[in-house]
Amino acid sequence: MSQICVIDDDETTRTFVTMALEAEGHEVIECDNAKKFVSEYIDQSFDLIVSDIYMPDMDGFELLRTIKSKKTDIPVIIVSGGSSYDLGNINKLNLTLEMAHDCGADAVIAKPIDTKELISLVDENISKYSK
C-alpha cells in the first residue's frame, strides 16, 4: 500500500498509530522527533505524514512549514492532545488544531485518537494527492 511516516515523541502514541496503519496494509516508518525527521527522512518519498504538534527541539508547526516548503505534494495529518497548558481545556485544544490547519495541515485529529477517524483521514488524503 502506501508508505507513511509517523512522527511523535510519545512512544505509546507512535506505536498505536503505527499498528493501526500497518493493520490496514501501510508501510510505516517511525520517527521520535521532528528534528530527526528533517535530518534523516525529509528527502525520502512518503505518501503521507502523521505528526504530533508538541515535541521537544522542533514543534509540529515548524515541521509542517518545513515539509510544505519542500514537498507540497505530501499530505500531512496533525494529531494533538494539546500542550500542558491545554489540559482539560477543549477550546485550547481546538485552537491548536485550527492553527495546525492554518499552517498547512491537510487534516487534524485530536488525541485520544479514534482509529476509524484516523484511517478515514489517511485514506481520504492519500487518494486526494494520488490523483
Buried (B, 14 or more C-beta within 10 A) or exposed (E): EBEBBBBBBBEEBBEBBBEBBEEBEBEBBBBBBBBBBBEEBBEEEBBBBBBBBBBEEBBBBBBBEBBBEEBEEBBBBBBBBBEEEBEEEEEBBBEBBEBBBEBBBBBBBBBEBEBEEBBEBBBBBBEEBEE
